[in-house]
Amino acid sequence: MQVTNQTGEQVSPRISGNWIVWIGFENESDGGGLYLYDIANRSEKRILDCSPFWTFPEISDNWIGWVENQNNSVCVYDILNDTTVQVTSLHAMLLWMGRPSEYAIFDYMPTLSMSNNGVVWQDSLNGNMNIFYFNLSSWDEEQITTSPADQISPSTSGNLIVWLEKTKEGYENVFLHNLTSGERRRVTDYPAVREYPRVSGDHIVWAELRDTNYDICCYNISSGNTTWITNDSVHQIWPDISGDFIVWTDNRSGNIEIYVYDLSTQIETQIINDNAFPTPPQISANQIVWSDNCTGNSEIYLCTLENKSKTAPQIYTVQLNSIPQGLMST
């Protein structure tokens, strides 16, 4: 489903439940704005101008978050109350630019993540990059990490936060933190070139460089088992996960494509192959969003996966009316 149809570029969509948010440009002279789309009502509105944005927006439930470029502060927008609030102040640089050029295919590195009533981000407030968390219910801020190593690329789901910890050699390990219990663990056994960890429920996914290409890896939090989701000689990058569904971009056929993998059925499905360049896809429940330029300029697209059911399919009887005489082609 094509969500937008504009003359300007529409990029960086994010989805949560019934909402899609993205950065859009009405025309070449437009400085850009933050747009919100109601999936159920198929209605769209421009929330605010993008001039203060330093990062792409993120969304969870009724909250939209971003980093403002004027003072590197984290801001949130309350969809229900139509209000914008700055939740942090006096923070240092939130972006990390340390990836060697030969591995720099991840030109989008997540800086901020949201889940339920919480927002998590990376911040160099104390000299090196650390992970911070802000509770939107209690309005409390907490520093999650204090390691002298850089902690980057956070992702959050419910009471869980994951991130990458840099080693002295320039590699990464994946760490998991439970906000409720305070438990923390390293989920990877060895340092490697890893990117873009994402967490949902009982699973963590990331992209890992093996030999000369990235593959998608999945870690089961309960069992502690790690599984390779892909094993190809080309790059599989930008993974995201929601429930049992893992989505990523893939160029195994020569084009940039989007694939989805169902952990419960172990079935992989190709979503698009339109010779365009899609942005990193994001999934919420069974709905995937991305933007690509298959129509000439970048537009927002939504794909709804079929709902899984363990029950037998229902059979419906449909009455087909006869075609009135004179309307049948010969």
N, C-alpha and C positions, 0 to 999 in steps of 0.2 A: 504494500500500500504506500503510495506517495503522499506524504503528509503536507509538503509545501509545494508551491508553484510560483516562484518569485523571479524577478529579473536579476536580483542580487544574490550573492552567495549565502547559503545557509549551512552552518558547520557545527561540529562538536556537540551532537545531541546526547542527552542523558535521559534516562527513563526511571520512574519509580511508580508502580501501581498505575493509576489513571493519568499520570502527568508525564509529558515530555518537555524538556527545556533545551534550548540551544541558542547560539549566537547567530543573528541574521542581519543581512544588509538589504535594504529595500532597493538600492541602486548604487552606482559607483560613487556618488557624492555622500552617501549615508555613512556616518561614522560607526554604525553598528548598534544593535540593541539586543537585550535579553528577551527571548520569546518563550511563552508558555502555551502548551497545547493540551486541551482537555480531550482525551481519547473518546470518552463516552459521548460527549456532546459535539465532538468534532469542531471545537471552537478554539480560536487562536487569539492571543493578545500580546502586545509588546509591553513588558514590565518596566524596563528602564534602559537608558543608554549604556553602551559598553565602555565608554571612555575610562572609567575607573578600574576596569578589569585587568588583573595581572595573570590570572590562571583561567582555565576553562571552568564553567560552573559545574557543580555537582548537585544532585537532588536526592532527597529521601523523605518519604511521606509528604508532609506539607511544608518542608523546608528546602530552600535553595541556598547553596553556599559558594563562596569564591574568595579569592585573595585580591584585595584592592591595591592598585599599583602606586597610589599616592603616599602611603605610609606602611605598606606591607601588612596591613591588618586583615584579619579574617572577618568577613561580613556575611550575614544571613538574611534571607528574605522569607517572611512568613506569608505563605500563599493565602491562607484563610483570612488573615487580618490586613493584607496588603501593606505590610510595613517592612522596612529595612533597618537592621540593627548591626552596629559594629560590636563584635564580641571580644576582640583582642586589641591591644595597643602596644606601642613601643617594641615591636618585634623586628628582628633583623631579617636578612635575606632568606626567603623560603624556597628558592630554587636551587637545585644542585646541578652543576655543569661538569662533573668529573669523569664522564664516560670517554674512554679512548676513541679516537675517530674511527678506527677500523670496526668498532662494535656499535657505532652510533646510528643504528637503524631505528632505534626507539626515539624518534624526535619528539614524541609526546611522553613525558614522564610524569605520572600523577604526583601532585603535591598535596592534595587535599581530598578527603573522602568523608562521606556522610552515611549514617545509618540510624534509623529510628530518631531519637532525640539527641544525637551526638555528632560532633564533627571532629575529625582528627587530621593533623597536618604535620609536615616536617618544618623545622625552624632552627636557624643558627644563632638563636638568642644568646647562648652561652659559649659561643666560639665554634663549635662543630654542630653538625646537623643532629637534632634529636626529635623525638616524636612527642607531640602534645595532643591533649584531648580536652574538649569543652563539652560539658553536659548542658544541653539546651533546656532541660527541665529544672535543674537546680541552679543553673547559671554559674557553675563552678568550672575552673580550669585546672588541669592536672598535667604535670610533666611525666610522661610515661617512661622515658629512657634518660639515663645520665652517663652512658658509656662514652669514653673518649673517642671511640670510632664513630664514623658517620652512620646515622640511621635515616633511611630514605624510603620513598615510595610507599607510604602507608595505605592500608585498606581496612575498612571496618565493616562488621556485620553483627548486629545485636550487641552482645557483650564482648566480642572478640576483635582484636586488632592484630594485623600482621604487617611486617615491614621487612626491608632488606638492611642487613648490617654489612658495611664495607670492611674488607680486610686490608692489611698494609700492602698486600700485593695487588690490590685493585679488584679483587673478586667479591662475591656476595654470599651470605647465608640468609636463609629465611627464618624469621622469629615470629612466635605467636604469644600474645598476651591476653589473659582473661581478666576483664575489668572487675568481675564479681568476686572471683576467688583470689586474684592477684597472682595466679600461677603464670609462669613464663617458661617457654621452652624453645630450643633451636630445633627446627623441623627438618633441616637438611644435614646430611652426614659429612659433607665436605664442601669447601669453598669452590665456587665456579662462577662463570659469567651468567648472572640471572637478572631477569627484568620483570617488572609489572606483576607483582603478587596480588592476588585478589582472593577474598574469603567470602564464603556464603555457607551458613549452617555448619555442617560437619566436614567441609572440604576447603582446601586451599589450592589454587592453581597459580602457575607462573610459567614464563618462557625461559628455557635454559639452553645455552650454547653448547652443542655437542659436535666436536670436530669443527666443521665450518658453517653449521646452520643451527638455528633455534628450533627446538621442539617444545611441545606443551607437556607439562608435568602436573600431576594431581596428588595431593597428600590427604589421606583420610585421618582426621584428628582423633577419632575414637580408637582406631586400630593401630595408628602409627605407620601404616603402609603407604608407600609411594608408588605411583603407577605412571608410566609414560603413555600419554593419550595419543601422541603422534610419533611417527618414526620415519621421516622422509628426508630426502637429500636437499630439500629447499626449506626456506624459512616458514615456520608457523609462529606468529607473533600476536601481541595485543590480546591475551586471553581475558575473558570475563566469565563469571559463574553466577548462577542463581538456581538454588535447589540442585536438581540432578543435571541441569543443562550447562554445558561449557561451550562458549562461542569464541572464535578467534579469526584472524585473517591469515590467508594462505596463498602461496603463489606456485603450487605444484604444477599447474597447467601453463604457466607463463604469465597469466593474468593475476591480479590481486582479487581474491575471492573471500567469501565469508562461509565458514563451516560451523556446524553445531554438533556436539556429541552428547548423547544421553547416557549418563552413568548407569541408570537402571536397566537399560536394554543393550548397552554397549554398541549402539548404532550411530554412525556418523552420517550427517546429511549436509549436502551443499546447499547454501541459501541463495547466493548470487554468483553469477559469472557473466558480467556485462561489460568486460573490458574497460572498466572505470577504476578509479582509485578510491576505495571507501575509507572513511575515517575509522578509528578503532571502534568496533561495535560494543554495545552495552546491552545486557539482558536483565529483565525484571520478570520473575515468574516465567511465563512462556512467551514473552514479547521481546523482540530484538529491535534496536534502533541503530541507525548509522546514517551518514551522509556520503554521497558520491556524485560524480559529475557525468553520469551516463547520459544525461539530457543536454549537456553543454555547460551548465553551471551547477554548482553543488546544491542539492536538495536533500531534505530529510525523508527517510524511508522507515517504515514500520513493518515487521513481519511477525505474525502471530502463529506460533507452533500449535499443532493439534494437541488437544488435551489428552493425557494418558488416562486410561480406564481399565481396571481389572475385571469389570463386569462385561457381560455379553452385549454387543451393540443392539440398540432397539431398532425395530423394523416399523417403518411408517408406510401407510397406504396413501398414495397420492392419486387424486382423480384428475386425469388429463382431459380437458374439454376438446371437442373436435374443432378443427380450423374452419371458420366460415368459408363458404364457397366464394371463390374470387380472390382469396388472399394467398392461395397456394401458388408457388411459382412453378413454371413448367420448363 
